Amino acid sequence: MEIENIKHTIEKNYLQGAFNATDINAFRNIFHPEFAIINIQENGHFFLFTRDMWEGVLQERQSDKTFDYATIALQPKWRKIDIEQGKASVTLDLYNGKKRVYTDFLLLTKIDKEWKIVSKIFNQY
């Protein structure tokens, strides 16, 4: 049951909010306010991208009337979901058509009966 809740929440809020529809309310609903993408680049440099920074990118996208959503329409292919007492680790591949664009490694926590993404690292292809 919880696995299906997580999948539904990610598809409805993460993918629709951050990518497929730029639905900022959905985006805010899935990401904890202190969320950050934390990644160490191949050159060893630390990369931090906060929820507020990402929301700024989404607002710019919404104001660009020429933006082509087909370029970022992503469909998930689920690899692994582990859950332990209100915490979850999710690994999924995101495809645009037949092309794998990202592998996301998401950490979630359940707050007031809702799953929130608190951190993410990813690989881009």
N, C-alpha and C positions, 0 to 999 in steps of 0.2 A: 504493500500500500504506500509506504513512504517513498519507495523508488519511483512509483508512478507520480506522486505529488511533486517530487523534485523534477522529473522530466517535464511535467506539465508547466511548472513554474519557469523553468529555463526556456522552454519553447515559447511560452506566452509573454514573459517579461524580458528575459535576457535577449533572445533573438529578435523579437519584435521591437524592443526598446532600443537596443544598441545598433541593430543592423537593419532588418527587413522593413521596418516602418518608421524608424526614428520616433518612437512613441516615448517621449520623455517621462511621462507619468509611469509607464511600465518600467522604464529604466530605473527610476527612483525607487520603485517598489521592490525590485530584486536586489539592488546593491545597498549594502550597509553604508551609512554616511561616512564611515572611516575606511571604506574599501580602497584598495590600491592594487594596481598591477605592479608586481615586484619581480624584476628579471635581471639576471646577470647576463650581459651580452657576451658574444664569443670573444671579444677583446678584453673581457674582464670588467668592463665598466658597469656600474650599477644603474638601473633604469627604474624610475618610479613614475607612475601615471595614476593620479588620484581620480576619484569619482567626479569631483568638481571639474577637473581638467577635461575628462571625457565628456561631461555634460556640455561644456563649452563647445567642443567639437560638434556635438549633436545639434546644438542651437545654430551653429554656422551652417550645418548641412540643411536644416529646415528652412533657412532663409535663402538658400541657393535654389532658385526655381528650375535650374537646368540640371540639377543633380539626378543621375540615373540610378535608381535603386536596384536595377538588375545587376549592377556591378558589385553589389554587396549582399545580395539575397543569399542567405546561408541556410543550409539544411543540416541537421545534426545526424551523426552516426555515433551511437553510444558505444563506448568501450568498457567503462567500468564505473560503478557507483558503490562506494562503501559508506555505510552509516553506522555510527556508534553514539548512542545517547544524545541525540540532538545535534550531532556534528556530522558532516558528510564531505567526502572527497569524490569529485566527479572528473572523469577523463572522457572527452568526446572530440571527435573530428568534425570540423565544419566544412561543408562542401558548397561551392557555387557551381551548380550543374554537376558535372562529373569531376571537376577539379577540386582536390583537397586544398583548402586555403590555410586552415589553422588546425592545430591540435591544442585544445585548451585543457588546463589542469586547474580546476576550480575548487576552492574550499568554501563550504557553506556552514552556517549555523542556524538553528531554529530559534526564532525569537517570537514570543506571543503567537505560537502556532503557525508561523510563516517562515519559509526558508529564505535566507539572505546570503548573497555571495559576499564574502569578506576579503577574499584575496584571489589572485589569478596569476599564473604564469602561462606562457604559451610558446608554441613554435609556429612560425610562419613559413609557408612553402613557396 
